[in-house]
Amino acid sequence: MKSIVVSLLLLATALVAGCSAPTGGEQDQVSQLRHAIEALSPDVDPAEAARAAHIAYSHATALAEEYQVTTSPILHNTLVNSGVRQRGLCYHYSEDMQARLQSEGFQSLTILRAIAEPRNSFRIEHSSAVIAPNGADIYGGIVLDPWRYGGKLYWSATYDDPRYDWEPRLTVLRRRGATRVLASN
């Protein structure tokens, strides 16, 4: 019986490992994000773009570890909503990513927040941080979404995201008649 259990555990580990993304290519992904941030505007400082890209990837991973993410994002939401886990909803990721990037004091970049309302009854509302050149809005920036893949950073130009129709966070909150709007947008 013990050998069957061990065999099943080894099989499960192999299956999970086979489904995980390789980490060797992360440096290439960081480099691609850096170039995309630089391409947003000629006024973007290349050193800031490199720092922001590195932080976005490393902080996404750190947040998943901090939130103890061990399942898909939707299942993790259930754990948070039922009180088993404290954090890990999309707005937690976006708040924490925004705060971390803002702590860098970038001079040529700004960190914003965006919300995508559900397209249909099967989807849930989604929040994310957006990095943009100073003076730009979310539509001139890049969505930084660590929630979507449970701590593995997804990013794209705001308009190019195939899954979500992003709007500025304050626009959505005002449309809903939110009585309290936080100073951070």
Disulfide bonds with the S-S distance in Angstrom:
none
